[in-house]
Amino acid sequence: MINEQLNKLKNEWLVEVTVDEIQEKLDRYEITSRELVLMYLSRIADIDQSGPKINSIIEVNPDALHIAAALDYERKTKGSRGPLHGIPILIKDNIDTADKMHTSAGSLVLANSFAKEDATLVKQLREAGAIILGKTNLTEWANFIAEDMPSGFSSRGGQVLNPYGASFIVGGSSSGSGAAIAANLAVAAVGTETSGSILSPASQNSLVGIKPTVGLISRKGIIPISHTQDTAGPMARTVKDATIILNSLKGIDPLDAATQSNELVHHDFTHHLKKDGLSGKRIGIARNTYFDELSESQLAVMNQSIKKLVELGAIVIDSIDIPSTNENWDINVMLYEFKTDLQAYLKTIDSSVGVRTLTDLIQANEQLGEKALKYGQKVFLDADLTSGNLTSSEYLESLEKDDYLSKTKGIDAAMKEHELDALVFPNANGEMIPAKAGYPSITVPAGYTNEGEPVGITFTAKAYMEPTLIEIAYSYEQGTKHRVAPFKQ
């Protein structure tokens, strides 16, 4: 139980606090990082494990208080490392941490698996002075095990609930990251996305989620699905906080070939936090198909958001078409790459876990029975039926088709025709095409339905256009400030 002074700070100041506001108190020695960790741990006990019980955190770092104390001492004796010094961050449970926490992807089979080394992005966060507070629950295996698994469910961690209402979809697969940050259980989180897994929970939990260009951030040490589409990215309550974290995550990693073409490795994204960032930007609204499934209330929120873009200086081209929207897409690339990439990852974990192949995983799940397979493992089975051979004609034809349809006949075509700076989608409804292209997107809170369900507006552009997207997202956020905390704190 924390003392009365910290309890007051926890329930008042800590709610919706930003990186800058925390650093101001830390620099003035009005609070310590150790006290900050204590307050967040108390909120986890109050909100995540009791009270609303959103079940967003699968494991807490037992060394977090010691790490925080060491960083407090370093601040006093050597000074601050930068904006993330002493800042508690949550990490999705498919990202390796070489500490006392497991890396399980929410799976019972990997429930006792420890990573042998930190993922590259975790090393970078630690070097920046961030405190890895814990691991977040997720849709098991990043939602690539079963066809009917609900967002936010894992056999190891149970069901994550949306803090804005248990009846609302929490979004997947970085659902725990989304729910935890929405509920103010840490400053920010790192999620991962193959197709919509950052954008969806960010939209559903009234957060900012940045799904960067594939190759901006190293994937080394992340349990994979597809090397063509996988990426990590920040999830935070403000564009600025997400941007600060993105600065620490980007880099070139000799162990991740995709990062070798990183055009923005030395770029400071905070230079693009411009309140007038929408002025003169040409924004295309991708209504066809992507707005069709919105409820009347969601549509009203999006229409109001589009009006606001105009008020903030954007040139809006409404109802633009992406030529490839209704093409016959498939998931062959993911199925083939999952088998190959996952088996490469399994070679890096402790052999005592007893799995080295996708077939091993399938058999281990079958041995565990219902507690591991509440929703089955059809996607695992489909992936295992492939040869896993990345020279197969089926794989190569799908790879070429995805690349052509998502880029040349997809986003590139739409942006070129209308000379756009970005496309707009509601929530994560348009995530598939930029995912297959490896292109960046940013989701920002757009408002709430009459029932209180969050709605997000997602901005998408071509590879390495993060600076433009940050300008647009920050300008929209500052001109609207829609986000509110999910419940009375």
C-alpha positions in Angstrom: 0.0 0.0 0.0 1.5 3.3 -1.0 1.6 6.3 1.3 -1.1 9.0 1.3 0.9 11.5 -0.7 1.7 9.0 -3.5 -1.9 7.8 -3.4 -3.1 11.4 -4.1 -0.6 11.8 -7.0 -1.7 8.4 -8.4 -5.3 9.3 -8.5 -4.9 12.9 -9.7 -1.6 13.9 -11.3 -0.8 10.5 -12.8 -4.0 10.2 -14.8 -3.3 11.2 -18.4 0.2 12.4 -17.5 2.6 12.9 -20.4 6.4 12.3 -20.8 7.1 16.0 -20.5 5.1 16.4 -17.3 6.8 13.5 -15.7 10.3 14.7 -16.7 9.5 18.1 -15.2 8.8 16.6 -11.8 11.7 14.2 -12.0 14.1 17.0 -12.9 12.9 19.1 -10.0 13.1 16.0 -7.7 9.5 16.4 -6.8 9.1 12.7 -7.5 11.4 9.8 -8.2 11.1 7.1 -10.8 10.9 4.6 -8.1 7.8 6.4 -6.7 6.4 6.5 -10.2 6.7 2.8 -10.6 5.1 2.3 -7.2 2.1 4.4 -8.3 1.7 2.5 -11.6 1.9 -0.8 -9.7 -0.8 0.4 -7.4 -3.0 1.3 -10.3 -2.4 -2.1 -11.9 -3.6 -3.7 -8.6 -6.6 -1.4 -8.4 -7.7 -1.4 -12.1 -6.2 -4.3 -13.9 -6.4 -7.0 -11.3 -9.4 -5.8 -9.3 -12.0 -3.0 -9.7 -12.7 -2.9 -13.5 -10.3 -5.8 -13.9 -9.4 -5.2 -17.5 -6.8 -8.0 -17.4 -4.3 -6.1 -19.7 -1.0 -7.0 -18.1 0.2 -10.6 -18.2 3.3 -10.1 -16.1 5.0 -7.4 -14.0 8.8 -6.9 -14.1 10.0 -8.0 -10.6 13.1 -5.8 -11.0 11.2 -2.6 -12.0 11.6 -0.9 -8.6 15.4 -1.7 -8.5 15.9 -0.4 -12.1 13.9 2.7 -11.2 16.1 3.3 -8.1 19.3 2.9 -10.2 18.0 5.4 -12.8 17.1 7.9 -10.0 20.7 7.6 -8.7 22.1 8.1 -12.2 20.0 11.2 -12.7 21.4 12.7 -9.5 25.0 11.7 -10.2 25.3 11.9 -14.0 22.2 13.6 -15.3 19.4 12.5 -17.5 19.9 10.3 -20.6 17.0 12.0 -22.3 13.2 12.2 -22.5 12.7 8.5 -21.6 15.0 8.4 -18.6 13.0 6.8 -15.7 9.8 6.4 -17.8 7.8 3.2 -17.2 6.9 1.4 -20.5 4.9 -1.8 -21.1 6.0 -4.3 -23.7 3.7 -6.7 -25.6 4.3 -10.4 -24.6 5.6 -11.4 -28.0 8.7 -9.2 -27.6 11.8 -10.8 -26.0 13.1 -9.4 -22.7 16.2 -11.1 -21.2 15.1 -10.7 -17.6 12.9 -12.5 -15.1 9.8 -12.2 -17.3 8.7 -14.7 -19.9 8.0 -14.2 -23.6 5.1 -16.4 -24.4 2.9 -14.8 -27.1 0.0 -15.6 -24.7 0.6 -19.3 -25.2 0.5 -22.0 -22.6 3.1 -23.9 -24.5 5.6 -21.0 -24.1 4.4 -20.0 -20.7 7.8 -21.0 -19.2 9.9 -19.7 -22.0 12.6 -17.1 -21.2 14.3 -15.2 -23.9 18.1 -15.5 -24.0 18.6 -11.8 -25.0 16.6 -8.6 -25.3 14.9 -7.8 -28.6 16.8 -5.0 -30.3 14.1 -2.5 -29.6 14.1 -3.5 -25.9 17.9 -2.8 -25.8 17.3 0.6 -27.3 14.6 1.4 -24.8 16.8 0.4 -21.9 19.7 2.5 -23.3 17.3 5.5 -23.5 16.6 5.0 -19.8 13.1 3.5 -20.0 11.9 1.2 -17.3 10.3 -2.0 -18.7 7.4 -2.2 -16.3 5.9 -5.4 -17.5 4.4 -7.5 -20.4 1.0 -6.9 -21.8 -1.6 -9.6 -22.7 -2.5 -10.0 -26.3 -4.6 -12.0 -28.7 -2.7 -15.2 -28.6 0.1 -15.7 -31.2 -0.8 -12.2 -32.4 -4.1 -13.5 -33.6 -2.5 -16.1 -35.9 -3.6 -19.3 -34.4 -7.4 -19.6 -34.7 -10.1 -18.2 -37.0 -12.7 -17.4 -34.3 -10.5 -16.2 -31.4 -11.9 -13.0 -29.9 -9.7 -9.9 -29.8 -7.7 -9.8 -26.6 -7.9 -13.5 -25.6 -4.9 -15.7 -24.8 -4.9 -19.1 -23.2 -2.2 -17.9 -20.8 -3.5 -14.5 -19.9 -7.3 -14.8 -20.4 -9.5 -12.1 -21.9 -8.5 -8.4 -22.0 -11.5 -6.0 -21.6 -11.9 -2.6 -23.1 -11.7 0.0 -20.2 -14.4 2.1 -22.0 -16.9 -0.7 -21.7 -16.7 -4.5 -21.5 -19.2 -4.8 -24.3 -16.9 -2.9 -26.7 -14.3 -4.7 -28.8 -10.8 -4.2 -27.2 -9.0 -4.6 -30.6 -6.3 -6.9 -31.4 -3.7 -8.2 -31.2 -1.9 -5.6 -29.1 -5.0 -5.5 -27.0 -3.3 -5.5 -23.6 -1.1 -2.6 -24.7 -4.1 -0.6 -25.8 -6.2 -1.3 -22.7 -3.4 -0.7 -20.3 -2.3 2.6 -21.7 -5.9 3.8 -22.0 -6.4 3.0 -18.4 -3.2 4.9 -17.4 -1.3 1.8 -16.2 2.0 3.1 -17.7 3.2 6.0 -19.7 3.1 4.2 -23.0 3.5 0.7 -24.5 5.1 -1.0 -27.5 2.8 -3.1 -29.7 3.4 -5.1 -32.8 1.5 -5.3 -36.1 1.2 -7.6 -39.0 -2.1 -6.3 -40.2 -4.1 -3.9 -37.9 -2.7 -5.1 -34.5 -1.5 -1.6 -33.4 -4.1 0.4 -35.3 -7.1 -1.6 -34.1 -6.5 -1.5 -30.3 -5.3 2.1 -30.5 -8.6 3.1 -32.2 -10.7 1.0 -29.8 -9.0 2.4 -26.7 -8.8 6.1 -27.8 -5.1 6.1 -28.2 -2.4 7.2 -30.6 -0.9 4.2 -32.4 2.0 4.5 -34.9 2.4 1.5 -37.2 5.7 2.5 -38.9 7.2 1.6 -42.3 8.5 -2.0 -42.2 12.2 -1.6 -41.6 12.1 1.6 -39.5 12.3 -0.5 -36.3 14.2 -3.8 -35.9 12.1 -6.9 -35.6 15.0 -9.0 -34.0 13.6 -10.7 -30.9 9.9 -10.4 -31.8 8.0 -13.6 -32.2 7.2 -13.4 -35.9 4.3 -13.9 -38.3 5.6 -12.4 -41.6 8.9 -10.8 -42.3 7.2 -8.9 -45.2 4.6 -7.3 -42.9 5.7 -7.4 -39.3 6.7 -4.3 -37.3 6.6 -3.0 -33.8 5.4 0.5 -32.9 4.5 2.8 -30.0 1.0 3.2 -28.4 0.5 6.3 -26.2 -2.1 8.8 -25.1 -0.7 11.7 -27.1 1.0 12.1 -30.5 4.0 13.7 -28.8 4.6 10.8 -26.4 4.3 8.3 -29.3 6.7 10.3 -31.3 9.3 10.5 -28.5 9.2 6.7 -28.2 9.4 6.2 -32.0 12.6 8.2 -31.9 14.1 5.7 -29.5 12.8 2.6 -31.4 14.1 3.4 -34.9 17.5 2.2 -36.0 19.6 0.0 -38.3 20.1 -3.5 -37.1 22.6 -5.8 -38.9 20.5 -8.7 -37.8 17.3 -7.4 -39.5 17.8 -6.9 -43.3 14.7 -4.7 -43.6 16.4 -2.0 -41.5 19.3 -1.6 -43.9 17.2 0.7 -46.1 16.0 2.8 -43.2 15.9 6.4 -44.6 15.0 8.0 -41.3 17.6 6.4 -39.0 19.0 9.9 -38.0 15.7 11.7 -38.2 14.2 13.5 -35.2 10.5 13.0 -35.5 9.7 15.6 -32.8 10.6 18.3 -35.3 7.3 17.5 -37.0 5.1 18.2 -34.0 3.5 21.2 -35.8 0.1 22.6 -34.8 -0.4 23.9 -38.3 0.7 20.5 -39.8 -2.6 20.1 -41.6 -2.3 23.4 -43.4 -2.3 22.8 -47.2 -2.1 19.0 -46.8 -4.0 17.1 -49.4 -6.0 14.3 -47.7 -8.0 11.6 -49.5 -11.0 10.0 -47.8 -11.2 6.3 -48.6 -14.9 5.8 -48.2 -15.5 3.0 -50.7 -15.8 -0.2 -48.7 -14.0 1.1 -45.6 -16.9 3.2 -44.3 -19.6 0.6 -45.2 -19.5 -1.3 -42.0 -19.6 1.8 -39.7 -22.6 2.2 -37.4 -24.7 5.4 -37.8 -23.0 6.8 -34.7 -19.5 5.9 -35.9 -20.2 7.4 -39.3 -21.3 10.6 -37.6 -18.0 10.8 -35.7 -16.0 10.3 -38.9 -18.0 12.8 -40.9 -17.4 15.4 -38.2 -13.7 14.5 -38.2 -13.5 15.1 -41.9 -15.1 18.5 -41.5 -12.5 19.3 -38.8 -9.7 18.4 -41.2 -11.0 21.2 -43.5 -11.3 23.7 -40.6 -7.7 22.9 -39.7 -6.4 23.8 -43.2 -6.4 20.5 -45.1 -7.5 20.1 -48.7 -9.9 17.2 -48.5 -10.7 15.1 -51.5 -13.7 13.0 -50.5 -14.6 9.5 -51.6 -11.4 8.6 -53.4 -11.0 5.0 -54.6 -8.1 2.7 -54.0 -8.1 0.7 -57.3 -7.2 -2.7 -55.7 -9.7 -2.5 -52.8 -12.0 -5.3 -54.1 -9.4 -7.5 -55.6 -9.2 -11.2 -54.6 -6.6 -11.0 -51.8 -5.2 -14.1 -50.0 -3.0 -14.7 -46.9 -0.5 -17.1 -48.5 2.4 -14.8 -47.8 1.6 -14.8 -44.0 1.0 -18.6 -43.9 4.3 -19.5 -45.7 6.4 -16.9 -43.8 4.9 -17.8 -40.5 6.0 -21.4 -40.7 9.5 -20.4 -41.8 10.0 -17.4 -39.5 8.5 -19.0 -36.4 10.7 -22.0 -36.7 13.7 -19.8 -37.0 12.6 -18.0 -33.8 12.0 -21.3 -31.9 15.6 -22.2 -32.4 16.6 -19.2 -30.3 14.6 -20.2 -27.2 15.6 -22.7 -24.4 15.4 -26.3 -25.7 13.8 -27.3 -22.4 10.5 -25.8 -23.7 10.4 -28.7 -26.1 9.3 -27.1 -29.3 11.4 -26.4 -32.4 8.8 -26.6 -35.2 5.3 -25.5 -35.9 4.3 -29.2 -35.9 5.8 -29.4 -32.4 3.6 -26.5 -31.3 0.5 -28.0 -32.7 1.1 -31.3 -31.0 1.9 -29.6 -27.7 -1.4 -27.7 -27.9 -3.2 -30.9 -28.6 -1.6 -32.5 -25.5 -2.8 -29.5 -23.3 -6.3 -29.9 -24.8 -9.2 -27.5 -24.1 -7.3 -25.1 -21.9 -4.9 -24.3 -24.8 -7.3 -24.8 -27.6 -10.6 -23.1 -26.6 -10.9 -21.7 -30.1 -8.8 -24.3 -31.9 -5.7 -23.8 -34.0 -6.9 -23.8 -37.6 -4.5 -21.1 -38.7 -1.6 -23.1 -37.3 -2.8 -26.1 -39.2 -3.2 -24.2 -42.4 0.3 -22.8 -42.1 1.7 -26.2 -41.3 0.1 -27.6 -44.5 2.3 -25.3 -46.6 5.7 -26.5 -47.6 7.2 -23.5 -45.8 9.4 -23.3 -48.9 9.9 -19.7 -49.9 10.8 -20.7 -53.4 7.4 -22.3 -54.0 5.4 -20.9 -56.9 2.3 -20.4 -54.7 4.2 -18.2 -52.2 6.2 -16.2 -54.8 3.1 -15.5 -56.9 1.2 -14.2 -53.8 4.2 -12.2 -52.7 4.4 -10.5 -56.1 0.6 -10.0 -56.2 0.5 -8.4 -52.8 3.3 -6.1 -53.6 1.7 -5.0 -56.9 -1.9 -4.6 -55.6 -1.0 -2.9 -52.4 1.5 -0.4 -53.9 1.4 0.1 -57.7 -2.4 -0.6 -58.0 -3.1 0.4 -54.5 -1.9 3.2 -52.3 0.6 4.6 -54.8 -2.1 4.8 -57.5 -4.6 6.6 -55.2 -2.0 9.1 -53.9 -0.6 9.8 -57.3 -4.0 10.3 -59.0 -5.1 12.9 -56.4 -1.6 14.2 -55.4 -2.2 13.2 -51.8 -0.2 13.6 -48.7 -2.2 11.0 -46.9 -5.3 8.7 -47.0 -7.9 8.6 -44.2 -9.6 5.4 -43.0 -12.0 4.9 -40.1 -10.6 3.0 -37.1 -8.4 0.2 -38.5 -10.8 -0.6 -41.4 -8.2 0.0 -44.1 -5.3 -1.8 -42.4 -4.7 -4.6 -44.8 -3.5 -2.8 -47.9 -0.8 -0.7 -46.1 0.1 -3.8 -44.1 0.8 -5.7 -47.2 2.7 -2.7 -48.7 4.8 -2.3 -45.5 3.6 1.4 -45.4 3.1 3.5 -42.3 -0.2 4.6 -40.6 -1.1 6.6 -37.5 -4.3 6.4 -35.6 -5.6 9.3 -33.5 -8.7 9.6 -31.3 -11.6 11.0 -33.3 -14.3 10.9 -30.7 -16.9 8.6 -29.3 -20.2 7.0 -30.3 -23.4 7.8 -28.5 -22.8 4.6 -26.5 -19.3 5.8 -25.5 -17.3 3.5 -27.8 -14.0 5.1 -29.0 -13.6 5.9 -32.7 -10.2 6.5 -34.3 -9.2 8.3 -37.4 -6.2 6.6 -39.3 -3.9 8.5 -41.6 -1.8 6.4 -44.1 0.9 7.2 -46.6 3.8 5.7 -48.5 7.0 4.3 -47.1 9.1 6.5 -44.8 6.5 9.3 -44.8 6.3 9.2 -41.0 7.3 12.9 -40.8 4.3 13.9 -42.9 1.9 11.6 -41.0 3.2 13.0 -37.6 2.5 16.6 -38.8 -1.0 15.6 -39.8 -1.8 13.6 -36.7 -0.4 16.2 -34.3 -2.3 19.0 -35.9 -5.5 17.0 -35.9 -5.0 16.0 -32.2 -4.2 19.5 -31.1 -7.1 20.9 -33.0 -9.6 18.5 -31.5 -8.3 16.9 -28.2 -10.9 14.3 -28.2 -9.3 11.8 -25.8 -10.9 11.4 -22.4 -9.9 8.9 -19.7 -12.1 5.8 -19.8 -13.6 5.9 -16.3 -13.6 7.9 -13.2 -10.2 7.6 -11.7 
